[in-house]
Amino acid sequence: MGAINDFIYSVINAMGIYGPILSCVLILFESIFPIMPLAVFITINFLAYGSLIGFIISWVFTVLGCLMSFFLFRKGVQGWFQRLTKDRVKLNSLMIKFNNISFAEFAVIIAIPFTPAFLVNIAAGLSDMPKRKFILSLLIGKIGLVYFWGYIGTSLVESFKNPMILIKIVIILVITYVISLIIKKVIKL
């Protein structure tokens, strides 16, 4: 792990001010191009900037990237998609089910680290899901996701050998669910 840290620090130091900018840009584009490894970018941020700053940078730019993807599909593709699929019963049924996902369930889906965020952003953008529900779920759910990847770091396999890490992750998901239920009642979503 020390060699990885040294390499990351040397790359970040060599880039100067462009290191954090590159990190932010890569996280933004990961939400649009799912082939890029978000877990790696978050891990690099945690290693390079520490737990707090790395978390904040990763969370903010993950949320911004998901919002960009959502609004791209909401504004640019949703009308065309709905016209194209208006006669497809199964697809419309699936979109209705997606729209009816509760706020709390949606926040947990976003928080699960292996959920394909790109597909969730597209589905939400193409559906009639309220923007407010998507944004609030995103703000809450991405906390658990970013913490998970930052905490797990570069050795996902090692984390599965330590049951305490998995217990902490389950606790984070439960807390995310409870917080989303509370916000749902307060905001009356």
Secondary structure, 3 states (H helix, E strand, C coil): CHHHHHHHHHHHHHHCCHHHHHHHHHHHHHHHCCCCCHHHHHHHHHHHHHHHHHHHHHHHHHHHHHHHHHHHHHHHCHHHHHHHCCCCHHHHHHHHHHHCCCHHHHHHHHHCCCCCHHHHHHHHHHCCCCHHHHHHHHHHHHHHHHHHHHHHCCCHHHHHHCHHHHHHHHHHHHHHHHHHHHHHHHHCC
